[in-house]
């Protein structure tokens, strides 16, 4: 044997003896002797009381799941019993966390390069009490003691590497005064593990994960979350993999928070970074607006809803946690809804973006968005009816305090709108933008009676009360489509065209219109009017007026022209005439949107030899809710005064000429053109 081999043999012998001595020391040493020093050192480092009150020992056993020579060699497992970590001083006693037992194994080889590697930790009987005061102080943030003067501020060079964490029956109490949350969560073993695939849905949205560890524990939660009563139950796995992203941790939950129901099923991977959350998420409730207290996501008032989709979350993105609700389907009221939404918890405000669509949208389901829901609809959402019984304009206020909590960029398309014959709206497209409290719908487009209604709406919620602007353009509404059940309209080529430009101040539709300033112009050409038409439209006052003017017969409309001005909520006609084959009817007076009252007079002027039996104008008074019509008691002073009075309408008539729709052949045989030119010359 050479000298080198003899030296190597002696070195190996010494190392073997040292290892054997170390193993004997580890196996025979009374580890309870170091508890006082260990407790004191950890307490000093954490700034809280830490104590191992039970035994501290080492158990030698083979490691399950290991292969090769490591499966034959017993390894030391460190076991500590009855551990507790106290609360900060302001919490006035009690424990933050307590454990009945902790067991872990340290991998010896990584110690050579200053790495404390713990492949697995088993936590027995964990209990935690999570607390936060109204001033923001909490017991899960550690304020480490400052180093003494002159102490070296250098990294130790050691690193900690934990593989998986196993746990058993436990309890968590949450008391958060800042969010008004108090919860008791209990975790119990299931007794028999449940395969992950057993709870996967046969149809509907599915998480991408096809395999995960078995469900090992059931949990229950009860209390209040953000002020709302909460009850929940579900299942979780038994082994939380902090390093191995290929070992998904299963999650299943059924939660009822207030009137909102949440069902989720899927996996969490890479929990140390909370990097991958992949769930099937189902939501349902009385209104989407009720999600705001739970999630902080600003959504509109709606009828009852339900959705089912896949939620993928990345909680450690540089720009903020990202939640992507993919390919969801559902219903809002009687309307279907589908799409993709992304929510990013960015700064200075989170942002919601996405694309939504509805194949069949009920027009009635849009009413709650502007506070125009029926009293029955409000009661169904659990909202006290705010609309006075004697008012028509919606008084329910917009929730502008929520508009600055989030930005949004969402497009919505309603491909087919379900409606009554009184409102022939066919489709809807809009782009919703919310930017630091400024809400805009640009554009908002409806398909109506073969034509289009284009609108731009801007609401500035940064001001109190909010300010609003609206521009509307109605083009080519076909009269035969507006009144499909009127026989005489079916062959009509007439159209309705109009524009509106209004602005106002107020936190509801009623308040905005009650302060509105602006203009409205409208033209209707080549139609018919009758009592039957008024009955179909549900206009009882119009029925009365038409009956008084024309009797029961149908009368051809050559042109109806209106140029209306709005000033502080008072609408006054600059020009409002209806030209029929029998008469020219002028409408004067005003409509007050501030108090919802009418004061209109209807003045007919007979054509040709036909003599009206009516010798006085008609009136329309009362409220928007309960209008009243009748005959003026004071007779007309001068017949034909109405036409002479139209001489002041030169400018309005000229403005309305822009709304005259050209004839199909490109000419100007529209009946409104000659009327407006005639009025403009006076």
C-alpha positions as CSV (number, residue, x, y, z in Angstrom):
1,X,0.0,0.0,0.0
2,X,1.4,3.3,-0.9
3,X,1.8,6.2,1.5
4,X,-1.0,8.2,-0.2
5,X,-3.4,5.4,0.2
6,X,-2.5,4.9,3.8
7,X,-3.1,8.7,4.5
8,X,-6.5,8.6,2.6
9,X,-7.6,5.5,4.6
10,X,-6.7,7.2,7.9
11,X,-8.7,10.3,6.9
12,X,-11.7,8.3,5.9
13,X,-11.4,6.4,9.2
14,X,-11.3,9.7,11.2
15,X,-14.3,11.0,9.3
16,X,-16.2,7.8,9.9
17,X,-15.4,7.9,13.6
18,X,-16.4,11.6,13.8
19,X,-19.7,10.9,12.0
20,X,-20.4,8.0,14.3
21,X,-19.6,10.1,17.3
22,X,-21.9,12.8,16.0
23,X,-24.7,10.3,15.4
24,X,-24.2,8.9,18.9
25,X,-24.2,12.4,20.3
26,X,-27.4,13.3,18.4
27,X,-29.1,10.1,19.4
28,X,-28.2,10.3,23.1
29,X,-28.1,14.0,23.8
30,X,-30.8,15.4,26.0
31,X,-32.1,18.1,23.7
32,X,-34.4,19.6,26.4
33,X,-31.2,21.0,27.9
34,X,-30.9,23.6,25.1
35,X,-34.6,24.7,25.3
36,X,-34.0,27.7,27.6
37,X,-31.3,29.1,25.4
38,X,-33.2,28.3,22.2
39,X,-36.4,29.9,23.5
40,X,-34.5,33.0,24.7
41,X,-32.6,33.4,21.4
42,X,-35.7,33.0,19.2
43,X,-37.8,35.4,21.4
44,X,-35.0,38.0,21.1
45,X,-34.8,37.6,17.3
46,X,-38.6,37.8,16.8
47,X,-39.4,40.4,19.4
48,X,-42.1,38.1,20.9
49,X,-42.3,35.4,23.4
50,X,-41.4,32.0,21.8
51,X,-41.4,28.8,23.9
52,X,-41.1,25.1,23.4
53,X,-43.0,23.9,26.5
54,X,-43.0,20.2,25.7
55,X,-40.2,17.7,24.9
56,X,-37.5,18.5,22.3
57,X,-36.1,15.2,20.9
58,X,-34.6,13.4,17.9
59,X,-36.2,10.3,16.5
60,X,-34.2,8.1,14.1
61,X,-36.3,6.6,11.2
62,X,-36.1,5.8,7.6
63,X,-37.6,8.3,5.2
64,X,-40.7,7.2,3.3
65,X,-40.5,7.7,-0.5
66,X,-36.8,7.8,-0.7
67,X,-34.9,5.5,-3.1
68,X,-31.5,3.8,-3.2
69,X,-29.2,3.8,-0.2
70,X,-31.2,6.6,1.4
71,X,-34.1,4.3,1.9
72,X,-31.9,2.0,4.0
73,X,-30.4,4.6,6.3
74,X,-32.4,6.0,9.2
75,X,-32.3,9.8,9.4
76,X,-32.7,12.0,12.4
77,X,-36.1,13.6,12.8
78,X,-36.3,16.6,15.2
79,X,-39.5,16.7,17.2
80,X,-40.8,19.5,19.4
81,X,-44.0,19.5,21.3
82,X,-46.2,22.2,22.7
83,X,-44.8,25.3,20.9
84,X,-46.2,28.7,21.0
85,X,-45.5,32.1,19.6
86,X,-47.0,35.1,21.4
87,X,-48.6,38.3,20.2
88,X,-47.0,41.8,20.2
89,X,-47.3,43.8,23.4
90,X,-50.2,45.9,22.1
91,X,-52.3,42.7,21.7
92,X,-52.2,42.3,25.5
93,X,-51.4,38.6,25.8
94,X,-52.6,35.5,24.0
95,X,-50.8,33.5,21.3
96,X,-50.4,34.3,17.7
97,X,-49.7,30.7,16.8
98,X,-49.6,27.5,18.9
99,X,-48.7,23.9,17.8
100,X,-49.1,20.6,19.6
101,X,-46.2,19.1,17.7
102,X,-43.7,19.9,15.0
103,X,-41.6,17.3,13.3
104,X,-39.0,17.9,10.6
105,X,-35.9,16.3,9.0
106,X,-32.7,18.2,8.1
107,X,-30.8,17.1,5.0
108,X,-27.2,16.8,6.1
109,X,-25.3,17.4,2.8
110,X,-26.6,20.9,2.1
111,X,-25.2,22.0,5.5
112,X,-21.8,21.9,3.8
113,X,-22.7,24.9,1.7
114,X,-24.6,26.8,4.5
115,X,-28.1,25.7,3.5
116,X,-30.6,24.5,6.0
117,X,-32.7,22.2,3.9
118,X,-35.8,20.8,5.4
119,X,-37.5,18.5,2.9
120,X,-40.7,18.3,5.0
121,X,-42.3,19.7,8.1
122,X,-45.3,18.2,9.9
123,X,-47.4,20.5,11.9
124,X,-49.7,18.9,14.5
125,X,-52.7,20.7,16.0
126,X,-52.0,24.1,14.6
127,X,-54.0,27.0,16.1
128,X,-53.7,30.7,15.0
129,X,-55.3,33.9,16.0
130,X,-55.0,36.6,13.4
131,X,-55.8,40.1,14.6
132,X,-55.8,43.6,13.2
133,X,-56.9,46.8,14.9
134,X,-58.7,49.7,13.3
135,X,-55.5,51.8,13.3
136,X,-53.8,49.2,11.0
137,X,-51.6,47.4,13.6
138,X,-51.6,43.6,13.1
139,X,-50.1,40.6,14.7
140,X,-48.8,38.9,11.6
141,X,-46.2,41.6,10.8
142,X,-43.0,41.3,12.8
143,X,-41.1,44.3,14.0
144,X,-37.7,42.9,14.6
145,X,-35.6,44.5,17.4
146,X,-33.0,47.0,16.2
147,X,-29.4,45.8,16.4
148,X,-27.2,47.2,19.2
149,X,-24.8,50.0,18.5
150,X,-21.7,48.8,16.8
151,X,-23.2,45.4,15.9
152,X,-22.2,44.1,12.5
153,X,-25.0,44.2,9.9
154,X,-23.9,41.4,7.7
155,X,-25.8,38.5,6.2
156,X,-25.1,35.2,7.9
157,X,-24.7,33.4,4.6
158,X,-27.1,30.7,5.6
159,X,-30.3,30.1,3.6
160,X,-33.5,28.2,4.5
161,X,-35.1,25.8,2.0
162,X,-38.4,24.1,3.0
163,X,-39.9,21.5,0.7
164,X,-43.4,20.6,1.8
165,X,-45.6,21.3,4.8
166,X,-48.0,18.7,6.2
167,X,-50.7,19.5,8.8
168,X,-53.6,18.0,10.6
169,X,-56.7,19.3,12.5
170,X,-56.4,23.0,13.2
171,X,-58.2,26.2,14.0
172,X,-57.9,29.8,12.8
173,X,-59.6,32.8,14.3
174,X,-59.6,36.1,12.3
175,X,-60.5,39.4,13.9
176,X,-60.0,42.3,11.6
177,X,-61.5,45.6,12.8
178,X,-60.3,47.4,9.7
179,X,-62.5,45.4,7.4
180,X,-65.2,44.4,9.9
181,X,-64.3,40.7,9.6
182,X,-64.6,38.1,12.3
183,X,-64.2,34.4,11.2
184,X,-63.8,31.1,12.9
185,X,-62.2,28.5,10.6
186,X,-62.0,24.8,11.5
187,X,-60.0,22.1,9.6
188,X,-60.6,18.4,10.2
189,X,-59.2,15.3,8.6
190,X,-61.7,13.7,6.1
191,X,-60.9,10.2,7.4
192,X,-60.6,8.8,3.9
193,X,-58.8,10.8,1.2
194,X,-60.9,11.9,-1.8
195,X,-59.3,11.8,-5.3
196,X,-59.0,15.3,-6.9
197,X,-60.6,14.0,-10.1
198,X,-63.7,12.8,-8.2
199,X,-64.9,16.3,-7.6
200,X,-64.1,17.6,-11.1
201,X,-67.2,18.7,-13.0
202,X,-68.4,16.6,-15.9
203,X,-69.2,19.7,-17.9
204,X,-68.9,23.4,-17.8
205,X,-65.7,25.4,-17.0
206,X,-62.8,23.4,-15.8
207,X,-59.4,24.3,-14.4
208,X,-56.4,23.4,-16.6
209,X,-55.0,21.1,-13.9
210,X,-55.9,17.5,-14.6
211,X,-54.2,15.9,-11.6
212,X,-53.4,17.0,-8.0
213,X,-52.9,15.4,-4.6
214,X,-56.0,13.9,-2.9
215,X,-58.3,16.0,-0.7
216,X,-57.3,15.2,2.9
217,X,-59.1,17.7,5.1
218,X,-62.5,19.4,5.3
219,X,-62.9,22.9,6.5
220,X,-65.7,25.1,7.8
221,X,-65.9,28.9,8.2
222,X,-68.4,31.0,10.0
223,X,-68.7,34.6,10.9
224,X,-68.7,37.9,9.1
225,X,-66.6,39.0,6.2
226,X,-66.4,42.8,5.5
227,X,-69.6,43.3,7.5
228,X,-71.6,40.6,5.7
229,X,-72.6,37.2,7.3
230,X,-70.5,34.4,5.9
231,X,-70.8,30.7,6.0
232,X,-68.5,28.4,4.0
233,X,-67.3,24.8,3.8
234,X,-64.9,22.9,1.5
235,X,-62.0,20.6,1.2
236,X,-58.2,21.0,0.9
237,X,-55.2,18.8,0.4
238,X,-52.9,17.6,3.2
239,X,-49.5,18.6,1.8
240,X,-48.5,22.1,0.8
241,X,-45.6,22.0,-1.6
242,X,-43.5,25.1,-1.2
243,X,-40.8,24.1,-3.8
244,X,-42.4,21.6,-6.1
245,X,-44.8,23.3,-8.5
246,X,-45.6,20.0,-10.0
247,X,-47.5,19.0,-6.9
248,X,-50.7,21.1,-7.1
249,X,-52.5,21.7,-3.8
250,X,-56.3,21.1,-4.3
251,X,-58.9,23.6,-3.2
252,X,-62.7,23.3,-3.1
253,X,-65.1,25.7,-1.5
254,X,-68.8,26.6,-1.2
255,X,-69.3,30.0,0.3
256,X,-72.3,32.2,1.0
257,X,-71.5,35.8,1.8
258,X,-74.6,38.0,2.3
259,X,-76.7,37.3,-0.8
260,X,-73.7,36.2,-2.9
261,X,-72.8,32.5,-3.4
262,X,-69.3,31.5,-4.5
263,X,-68.3,28.0,-5.6
264,X,-64.7,27.2,-6.5
265,X,-62.7,24.1,-7.4
266,X,-59.1,23.9,-8.5
267,X,-55.5,24.1,-7.4
268,X,-52.8,26.3,-5.9
269,X,-49.2,25.7,-7.0
270,X,-46.0,27.4,-5.9
271,X,-47.8,28.7,-2.7
272,X,-44.6,30.4,-1.4
273,X,-44.9,32.9,-4.3
274,X,-48.7,32.4,-4.7
275,X,-47.8,32.2,-8.3
276,X,-50.5,30.0,-9.8
277,X,-54.1,29.8,-8.8
278,X,-56.3,27.9,-11.3
279,X,-59.9,27.5,-10.4
280,X,-63.4,26.9,-11.7
281,X,-65.3,29.8,-10.3
282,X,-69.1,30.1,-10.1
283,X,-70.7,33.2,-8.8
284,X,-74.4,34.0,-8.2
285,X,-76.3,36.7,-6.3
286,X,-79.1,39.3,-6.4
287,X,-77.0,42.0,-8.0
288,X,-73.4,42.3,-9.4
289,X,-73.1,45.5,-7.3
290,X,-73.1,43.4,-4.2
291,X,-69.6,42.0,-5.1
292,X,-68.1,45.4,-4.4
293,X,-67.9,45.0,-0.6
294,X,-66.4,41.5,-1.0
295,X,-63.9,42.2,-3.8
296,X,-63.5,45.9,-4.3
297,X,-64.5,45.5,-7.9
298,X,-66.9,48.3,-9.0
299,X,-69.8,46.7,-10.9
300,X,-73.3,48.1,-11.8
301,X,-76.6,47.3,-10.3
302,X,-78.2,44.4,-12.1
303,X,-81.0,41.8,-11.7
304,X,-80.1,38.4,-10.2
305,X,-77.1,36.9,-11.9
306,X,-75.0,33.7,-12.2
307,X,-71.7,33.0,-13.9
308,X,-69.4,30.0,-14.4
309,X,-65.9,30.3,-15.7
310,X,-62.2,29.6,-15.2
311,X,-60.2,31.9,-12.9
312,X,-56.4,32.1,-13.3
313,X,-54.6,34.3,-10.8
314,X,-51.0,35.4,-10.7
315,X,-50.5,37.1,-7.4
316,X,-46.9,38.2,-7.7
317,X,-46.9,40.0,-11.0
318,X,-44.6,43.2,-11.1
319,X,-47.6,45.4,-12.1
320,X,-49.8,43.9,-9.4
321,X,-51.8,40.8,-8.8
322,X,-53.7,39.7,-11.9
323,X,-57.0,37.8,-12.0
324,X,-58.2,36.5,-15.4
325,X,-61.8,35.2,-15.5
326,X,-61.7,33.3,-18.7
327,X,-64.4,32.1,-21.0
328,X,-67.2,32.5,-18.5
329,X,-70.9,32.1,-19.3
330,X,-73.9,33.0,-17.3
331,X,-77.1,35.0,-17.0
332,X,-78.1,38.4,-15.7
333,X,-81.9,38.5,-15.2
334,X,-83.3,36.9,-18.3
335,X,-80.2,37.7,-20.5
336,X,-77.3,35.5,-21.3
337,X,-73.7,36.8,-20.7
338,X,-70.3,35.5,-21.7
339,X,-66.8,36.9,-22.1
340,X,-63.3,37.4,-20.6
341,X,-62.4,39.8,-17.9
342,X,-59.0,40.7,-16.4
343,X,-58.6,42.5,-13.1
344,X,-55.1,43.9,-12.2
345,X,-54.5,45.2,-8.7
346,X,-52.3,48.0,-10.1
347,X,-51.4,51.4,-8.7
348,X,-52.7,54.0,-8.2
349,X,-56.0,52.2,-8.9
350,X,-56.8,48.6,-9.9
351,X,-58.1,48.1,-13.5
352,X,-60.8,46.0,-15.0
353,X,-60.7,45.2,-18.7
354,X,-62.3,42.8,-21.0
355,X,-64.9,41.9,-23.6
356,X,-68.5,40.9,-22.9
357,X,-71.3,39.8,-25.2
358,X,-74.9,38.7,-25.0
359,X,-76.6,36.6,-27.6
360,X,-80.1,37.6,-26.3
361,X,-80.4,40.6,-24.1
362,X,-83.6,41.6,-22.3
363,X,-84.0,45.3,-22.5
364,X,-85.6,45.3,-19.0
365,X,-82.4,43.9,-17.6
366,X,-80.6,47.2,-18.5
367,X,-83.0,49.3,-16.3
368,X,-81.1,48.9,-13.0
369,X,-77.9,50.3,-14.6
370,X,-79.5,53.8,-14.6
371,X,-81.6,53.4,-11.5
372,X,-84.8,52.8,-13.5
373,X,-85.6,49.4,-12.2
374,X,-89.1,48.6,-11.1
375,X,-90.0,48.4,-7.5
376,X,-90.4,44.7,-7.8
377,X,-86.9,44.4,-9.3
378,X,-85.5,46.5,-6.4
379,X,-87.1,44.2,-3.9
380,X,-85.8,41.1,-5.7
381,X,-82.2,42.6,-5.3
382,X,-82.8,43.2,-1.6
383,X,-82.8,47.0,-2.2
384,X,-85.4,49.2,-0.6
385,X,-87.5,50.8,-3.3
386,X,-86.4,54.5,-3.6
387,X,-88.6,55.5,-6.5
388,X,-91.5,57.7,-5.3
389,X,-94.8,56.4,-6.6
390,X,-95.7,59.8,-8.2
391,X,-92.4,60.2,-10.1
392,X,-91.4,58.9,-13.6
393,X,-87.8,59.9,-13.8
394,X,-85.4,57.6,-11.8
395,X,-84.3,59.1,-8.5
396,X,-81.9,56.4,-7.4
397,X,-78.5,57.9,-7.1
398,X,-75.3,56.7,-8.9
399,X,-72.7,55.2,-6.5
400,X,-70.1,57.7,-7.5
401,X,-68.0,57.1,-4.3
402,X,-67.1,53.7,-5.9
403,X,-66.1,55.1,-9.3
404,X,-62.7,56.3,-8.0
405,X,-61.9,52.9,-6.5
406,X,-61.2,51.3,-9.9
407,X,-60.5,52.0,-13.6
408,X,-62.2,50.1,-16.3
409,X,-62.0,49.5,-20.1
410,X,-64.8,47.1,-21.1
411,X,-66.6,46.6,-24.4
412,X,-70.1,45.0,-24.5
413,X,-72.2,43.8,-27.4
414,X,-75.8,42.7,-27.2
415,X,-76.4,40.9,-30.4
416,X,-80.1,40.5,-30.1
417,X,-82.3,42.5,-27.8
418,X,-85.6,41.1,-26.5
419,X,-88.2,43.8,-26.1
420,X,-91.8,44.7,-26.4
421,X,-93.4,46.0,-29.6
422,X,-93.5,49.5,-28.0
423,X,-89.7,49.6,-28.0
424,X,-88.2,48.0,-31.2
425,X,-84.6,48.0,-30.1
426,X,-82.6,45.3,-31.9
427,X,-79.0,45.4,-30.8
428,X,-76.5,47.2,-28.6
429,X,-72.8,48.0,-28.6
430,X,-70.9,50.1,-26.1
431,X,-67.4,50.8,-24.8
432,X,-67.3,51.6,-21.1
433,X,-64.4,53.6,-19.8
434,X,-63.9,54.5,-16.2
435,X,-60.9,56.6,-15.4
436,X,-60.4,58.1,-11.9
437,X,-64.1,58.7,-11.4
438,X,-64.9,59.8,-14.9
439,X,-67.4,57.4,-16.6
440,X,-68.0,57.5,-20.3
441,X,-69.8,55.4,-22.8
442,X,-68.1,56.1,-26.1
443,X,-69.8,55.0,-28.2
444,X,-73.2,53.8,-27.1
445,X,-75.0,52.5,-30.1
446,X,-78.5,50.9,-30.4
447,X,-80.1,49.5,-33.5
448,X,-83.7,50.8,-33.5
449,X,-86.5,50.1,-36.0
450,X,-84.1,49.6,-38.9
451,X,-82.0,52.7,-38.0
452,X,-79.4,53.6,-35.4
453,X,-79.3,55.6,-32.2
454,X,-75.7,56.8,-31.6
455,X,-74.9,58.3,-28.2
456,X,-71.9,59.6,-26.3
457,X,-72.4,59.9,-22.6
458,X,-69.9,61.4,-20.1
459,X,-70.4,61.5,-16.3
460,X,-67.8,63.1,-14.1
461,X,-68.0,61.5,-10.7
462,X,-65.1,63.5,-9.3
463,X,-67.4,66.4,-8.6
464,X,-70.2,66.5,-6.0
465,X,-72.8,66.4,-7.5
466,X,-71.6,64.8,-10.7
467,X,-71.8,66.6,-14.0
468,X,-73.1,64.8,-17.1
469,X,-73.1,65.4,-20.9
470,X,-75.0,63.4,-23.5
471,X,-75.1,63.7,-27.3
472,X,-77.6,61.6,-29.2
473,X,-78.2,61.1,-32.9
474,X,-81.2,59.1,-34.2
475,X,-81.1,58.2,-37.8
476,X,-83.5,56.4,-40.1
477,X,-85.9,55.0,-37.6
478,X,-88.5,53.4,-40.0
479,X,-92.0,54.2,-38.9
480,X,-93.3,50.8,-40.1
481,X,-90.8,49.2,-37.7
482,X,-91.6,51.6,-34.9
483,X,-95.3,50.7,-35.1
484,X,-95.3,47.2,-36.6
485,X,-98.9,46.4,-35.5
486,X,-100.4,49.5,-37.2
487,X,-101.8,48.3,-40.5
488,X,-101.5,51.7,-42.2
489,X,-97.8,52.0,-41.3
490,X,-96.8,48.8,-43.0
491,X,-96.4,50.4,-46.4
492,X,-95.0,53.7,-45.0
493,X,-91.6,54.9,-46.2
494,X,-91.5,57.5,-43.5
495,X,-88.7,57.9,-41.0
496,X,-87.8,59.5,-37.7
497,X,-84.6,61.5,-37.4
498,X,-83.3,63.5,-34.5
499,X,-80.5,64.9,-32.4
500,X,-80.0,65.9,-28.8
501,X,-77.2,67.6,-26.9
502,X,-77.8,68.1,-23.2
503,X,-75.8,68.6,-20.0
504,X,-76.8,68.6,-16.4
505,X,-75.7,68.3,-12.8
506,X,-76.9,65.8,-10.3
507,X,-76.4,62.3,-8.9
508,X,-79.5,60.6,-10.6
509,X,-81.3,60.7,-13.9
510,X,-84.0,62.8,-12.3
511,X,-81.4,65.3,-10.9
512,X,-79.5,65.5,-14.2
513,X,-82.6,66.2,-16.3
514,X,-83.9,68.6,-13.6
515,X,-80.9,70.9,-14.2
516,X,-80.4,70.1,-17.9
517,X,-79.4,72.6,-20.5
518,X,-79.3,71.9,-24.2
519,X,-81.3,71.3,-27.4
520,X,-83.4,68.6,-29.0
521,X,-84.5,68.4,-32.6
522,X,-86.7,65.8,-34.2
523,X,-88.4,65.2,-37.6
524,X,-91.0,62.6,-38.5
525,X,-92.3,62.4,-42.1
526,X,-94.8,60.4,-44.1
527,X,-96.8,58.5,-41.4
528,X,-100.3,58.2,-40.1
529,X,-101.9,59.1,-36.8
530,X,-105.1,57.8,-35.2
531,X,-106.6,57.0,-31.9
532,X,-105.7,53.3,-32.5
533,X,-102.0,54.3,-32.8
534,X,-102.2,56.2,-29.5
535,X,-103.8,53.2,-27.8
536,X,-101.0,50.9,-29.1
537,X,-98.4,53.3,-27.8
538,X,-100.1,53.4,-24.4
539,X,-100.6,57.2,-24.6
540,X,-104.0,57.9,-23.1
541,X,-103.6,61.6,-23.3
542,X,-102.5,61.4,-26.9
543,X,-105.6,59.2,-27.5
544,X,-107.8,62.0,-26.2
545,X,-106.0,64.7,-28.2
546,X,-106.2,62.8,-31.5
547,X,-109.8,62.0,-30.9
548,X,-110.7,65.7,-30.3
549,X,-108.7,66.8,-33.3
550,X,-109.5,64.2,-35.9
551,X,-112.2,61.9,-34.5
552,X,-111.7,58.1,-35.0
553,X,-110.3,58.2,-38.5
554,X,-106.7,57.8,-39.6
555,X,-105.0,60.9,-40.7
556,X,-101.9,61.1,-42.8
557,X,-98.9,63.0,-41.3
558,X,-96.9,64.9,-43.8
559,X,-94.3,66.1,-41.3
560,X,-93.9,66.5,-37.5
561,X,-91.1,68.8,-36.6
562,X,-89.8,69.7,-33.1
563,X,-87.0,72.0,-32.0
564,X,-86.9,72.1,-28.2
565,X,-84.7,74.1,-25.9
566,X,-83.7,73.1,-22.4
567,X,-82.8,75.6,-19.7
568,X,-82.4,74.6,-16.1
569,X,-84.6,71.6,-16.6
570,X,-87.4,73.6,-18.4
571,X,-88.1,72.3,-21.9
572,X,-89.7,74.9,-24.2
573,X,-90.6,74.4,-27.9
574,X,-89.0,76.9,-30.2
575,X,-90.9,75.0,-33.0
576,X,-93.2,72.1,-32.5
577,X,-95.6,71.5,-35.4
578,X,-97.5,68.5,-36.8
579,X,-98.5,68.9,-40.5
580,X,-101.4,66.6,-41.5
581,X,-103.6,66.3,-44.5
582,X,-106.3,68.1,-42.6
583,X,-104.6,70.6,-40.4
584,X,-101.4,72.2,-39.1
585,X,-101.1,71.6,-35.3
586,X,-98.9,73.8,-33.2
587,X,-97.8,72.8,-29.7
588,X,-96.7,75.5,-27.2
589,X,-95.9,75.7,-23.5
590,X,-93.3,73.8,-21.5
591,X,-92.4,70.6,-19.7
592,X,-90.6,71.0,-16.4
593,X,-88.2,68.2,-15.6
594,X,-87.4,69.6,-12.2
595,X,-90.9,69.0,-10.8
596,X,-92.2,66.7,-13.6
597,X,-95.1,69.0,-14.5
598,X,-96.6,69.7,-17.9
599,X,-98.2,72.9,-19.2
600,X,-98.8,72.5,-23.0
601,X,-101.3,73.9,-25.4
602,X,-102.3,72.2,-28.7
603,X,-103.4,74.7,-31.3
604,X,-105.0,73.3,-34.6
605,X,-105.2,75.3,-37.8
606,X,-107.6,73.8,-40.4
607,X,-106.7,73.4,-44.0
608,X,-109.0,74.0,-47.0
609,X,-112.8,74.0,-46.6
610,X,-112.8,71.6,-43.7
611,X,-114.2,73.4,-40.6
612,X,-113.2,72.2,-37.1
613,X,-115.9,72.0,-34.6
614,X,-113.2,72.8,-32.1
615,X,-113.1,76.5,-31.4
616,X,-110.5,76.6,-28.6
617,X,-107.1,75.0,-28.2
618,X,-106.5,71.9,-26.2
619,X,-104.3,71.7,-23.1
620,X,-102.1,69.1,-21.5
621,X,-101.4,69.7,-17.8
622,X,-100.6,67.7,-14.7
623,X,-97.6,65.6,-14.0
624,X,-95.5,63.2,-16.1
625,X,-97.0,60.4,-14.1
626,X,-100.6,61.6,-14.3
627,X,-101.0,64.0,-17.3
628,X,-104.4,65.5,-17.8
629,X,-105.9,66.9,-21.1
630,X,-108.9,69.1,-21.9
631,X,-110.2,72.0,-23.9
632,X,-109.2,75.6,-23.1
633,X,-112.1,77.6,-21.7
634,X,-110.9,80.8,-23.4
635,X,-111.6,80.8,-27.2
636,X,-109.0,81.6,-29.8
637,X,-108.8,85.4,-30.3
638,X,-107.5,85.1,-33.9
639,X,-107.8,82.1,-36.1
640,X,-104.5,81.3,-37.9
641,X,-102.5,83.1,-35.3
642,X,-100.4,80.0,-34.9
643,X,-99.1,80.1,-38.5
644,X,-98.2,83.8,-38.1
645,X,-96.4,83.0,-34.8
646,X,-94.2,80.6,-36.7
647,X,-92.5,83.5,-38.3
648,X,-90.2,83.7,-35.3
649,X,-88.9,80.2,-36.0
650,X,-86.6,80.9,-38.9
651,X,-83.4,79.7,-37.2
652,X,-85.0,76.5,-35.8
653,X,-86.5,75.7,-39.1
654,X,-83.1,76.1,-40.8
655,X,-81.5,73.8,-38.2
656,X,-84.1,71.1,-38.7
657,X,-83.5,71.1,-42.5
658,X,-80.3,69.1,-41.8
659,X,-82.5,66.2,-40.5
660,X,-84.6,65.9,-43.7
661,X,-84.0,62.4,-45.0
662,X,-83.5,62.3,-48.8
663,X,-85.9,60.3,-50.9
664,X,-84.9,56.8,-52.1
665,X,-84.0,58.2,-55.5
666,X,-81.9,61.0,-54.2
667,X,-84.4,63.8,-54.6
668,X,-86.0,66.0,-51.9
669,X,-89.6,64.8,-52.0
670,X,-89.6,64.4,-48.2
671,X,-92.7,66.2,-47.0
672,X,-90.8,68.0,-44.2
673,X,-88.6,69.9,-46.6
674,X,-91.3,72.2,-48.0
675,X,-92.8,72.7,-44.6
676,X,-89.6,73.9,-43.1
677,X,-88.7,76.1,-46.0
678,X,-92.2,77.6,-45.8
679,X,-91.8,78.3,-42.1
680,X,-88.3,79.6,-42.6
681,X,-89.5,82.3,-45.0
682,X,-92.0,83.8,-42.6
